Amino acid sequence: MEIKELIKNNEIIGIVSNYENNLNINGYVKDIDIKDLSKALKMVLLDDSYLDKKVSDLTLNEQFKIELMTKLNKEVIIIGNLSKVLNNKDIDYFKKLFLKLNNNYHKKIVIIDNDIKVFFNLVKRIYVMKNKKILYDTDNFFDHELYKYVKCPKIVDFIFYLEENNKEIMCTTDIYELIKDIYRRVS
C-alpha cells in the first residue's frame, strides 16, 4: 500500500519501519534550492553560519534538519529516524513544528521510526511496515498486539503491569499525568 493512500484519511501518521535519508550530501547548504533559505534554516533550529558548510561535513542531527528544510514546501512531508539523530529537546520542538504545519498549513506528515515514543502526542495512527507491506495498524498506544512488532516503551509497560495486577490507572503516555493519577489514587 502506498503511503499516500495511508495518509489520505489521517493528517499525521507514524510508521514503524526503517527510514533511509534521501538528502544529497554533495555540495554546500547555500546551494540547496529553497525559496527563503535563511528563514528555513531558522525554522529547523539552524542559523546562517551553515550556509557556507558542506552538507557532507554536517552531523547526522544537522543533516536531518537540512533534509526536513528541503521538504517544508511539500504537501506531504515524509521524515524519519528522529529517535536516532535528535535529542529529546529537538524531538519536542519538531513535534510542535509538525503539529503547527499540519494545523495551520494543512501539511500531511509521515514520521518513520522504530521507536514508538517518538509518536506520543503527535500521530493519529500507527502502521507497522516491513518490505513495504503493512503488518499491523492501530490508533491505540495501549494495544497489546502492537508490541509484538516493536519494543514497548517503559511507561506503557508500567501501565500494562499495573493492569495485570488489577490496579486501576489512567492510560496515558505523559509521565506527569501518570504521576498525578497515581498520587490521586493513593491519597
Stockholm file with secondary structure:
# STOCKHOLM 1.0

chainA/1-187         MEIKELIKNNEIIGIVSNYENNLNINGYVKDIDIKDLSKALKMVLLDDSYLDKKVSDLTLNEQFKIELMTKLNKEVIIIGNLSKVLNNKDIDYFKKLFLKLNNNYHKKIVIIDNDIKVFFNLVKRIYVMKNKKILYDTDNFFDHELYKYVKCPKIVDFIFYLEENNKEIMCTTDIYELIKDIYRRVS
#=GR chainA/1-187 SS CCHHHHHTSCSEEEEESCCCCCCCCSSBGGGSCCTTHHHHHHHTTCCGGGGGSBGGGSCHHHHHHHHHHHHTTSSEEEEECHHHHCCHHHHHHHHHHHHHHHHHHCCEEEEEESCGGGGTTTCSEEEEEETTEEEEEESCTTCGGGGGTSCCCHHHHHHHHHHHTTCCCCCCSCHHHHHHHHHHHHC
#=GC SS_cons         CCHHHHHTSCSEEEEESCCCCCCCCSSBGGGSCCTTHHHHHHHTTCCGGGGGSBGGGSCHHHHHHHHHHHHTTSSEEEEECHHHHCCHHHHHHHHHHHHHHHHHHCCEEEEEESCGGGGTTTCSEEEEEETTEEEEEESCTTCGGGGGTSCCCHHHHHHHHHHHTTCCCCCCSCHHHHHHHHHHHHC
//
